[in-house]
């Protein structure tokens, strides 16, 4: 008997290595005056590179749990936020340069 082969279950049949299935359990929708937002909570293990938070303009280090949010239908404009910055985004004053 030949050895068992384990094939990844979350890949497209076309062989696209960059594709990952979205886990809907960590995704929600939030509606505010800016419109409907898709909000996804990422665990530290899912954060594979650093991002800059638009709320505080500080770096979110690799392997840090954080929030990704975008307006519904505008996934190419998604932004990575510190979770606390996302929850407090309406209470911040505009930055003065």
C-alpha positions as CSV (number, residue, x, y, z in Angstrom):
1,X,0.0,0.0,0.0
2,X,1.3,3.5,-0.8
3,X,1.6,6.1,1.8
4,X,-1.4,8.4,2.5
5,X,-1.2,11.8,0.8
6,X,-2.5,14.8,2.7
7,X,-3.7,17.6,0.4
8,X,-4.6,21.1,1.7
9,X,-8.3,21.6,1.9
10,X,-8.2,25.4,1.6
11,X,-6.6,25.6,-1.9
12,X,-8.3,26.4,-5.2
13,X,-8.3,23.7,-7.7
14,X,-6.3,26.0,-10.0
15,X,-3.2,25.7,-7.8
16,X,-3.2,29.3,-6.6
17,X,-0.7,29.2,-3.7
18,X,-1.7,32.6,-2.3
19,X,-5.4,31.7,-1.8
20,X,-6.8,31.1,1.7
21,X,-10.3,30.4,2.8
22,X,-11.9,33.1,4.9
23,X,-13.1,31.8,8.3
24,X,-16.5,33.6,8.7
25,X,-16.5,33.0,12.5
26,X,-14.0,35.9,13.0
27,X,-15.6,38.2,10.6
28,X,-18.5,40.6,11.3
29,X,-20.3,43.6,9.9
30,X,-20.5,47.0,11.6
31,X,-22.6,49.9,10.4
32,X,-21.8,53.5,11.2
33,X,-22.1,57.0,9.6
34,X,-19.4,56.0,7.1
35,X,-21.4,53.0,5.8
36,X,-21.2,49.3,6.3
37,X,-17.8,47.9,7.3
38,X,-16.5,44.4,7.1
39,X,-14.4,43.7,10.2
40,X,-12.1,40.8,10.7
41,X,-10.2,39.9,13.9
42,X,-6.8,38.4,13.2
43,X,-4.9,36.2,15.6
44,X,-1.2,36.7,16.2
45,X,-0.4,33.6,14.2
46,X,-2.2,35.0,11.2
47,X,-0.3,38.2,11.2
48,X,2.8,37.4,9.0
49,X,4.1,40.9,8.4
50,X,4.1,44.4,10.1
51,X,1.4,46.9,9.2
52,X,0.9,50.6,10.0
53,X,-2.2,51.4,11.9
54,X,-4.2,54.3,10.4
55,X,-5.6,55.2,13.8
56,X,-2.4,56.0,15.7
57,X,0.1,55.9,12.8
58,X,2.2,53.3,14.7
59,X,3.6,50.0,13.5
60,X,1.7,46.8,14.3
61,X,4.5,44.3,14.7
62,X,4.4,40.8,13.2
63,X,2.6,38.1,15.2
64,X,0.4,40.7,17.0
65,X,-3.4,40.2,17.1
66,X,-5.2,43.1,15.4
67,X,-8.3,44.1,13.3
68,X,-8.6,44.4,9.6
69,X,-11.5,46.5,8.3
70,X,-12.8,47.8,5.0
71,X,-16.1,49.2,3.6
72,X,-18.3,46.6,2.1
73,X,-17.5,46.1,-1.5
74,X,-14.1,47.8,-1.2
75,X,-11.8,45.0,-0.1
76,X,-8.8,46.4,-2.0
77,X,-9.0,49.4,0.5
78,X,-8.7,47.3,3.6
79,X,-6.6,48.6,6.5
80,X,-5.0,46.9,9.5
81,X,-5.8,48.5,12.8
82,X,-4.8,48.0,16.4
83,X,-8.0,46.5,17.9
84,X,-8.2,49.4,20.5
85,X,-7.6,52.0,17.7
86,X,-10.5,50.5,15.7
87,X,-12.9,50.5,18.7
88,X,-11.9,54.2,19.5
89,X,-11.8,55.5,16.0
90,X,-14.7,57.9,16.4
91,X,-13.3,59.5,19.6
92,X,-10.0,60.7,18.1
93,X,-9.4,64.3,17.2
94,X,-8.0,65.0,13.7
95,X,-4.2,65.1,13.5
96,X,-2.6,68.5,13.3
97,X,0.5,68.8,11.2
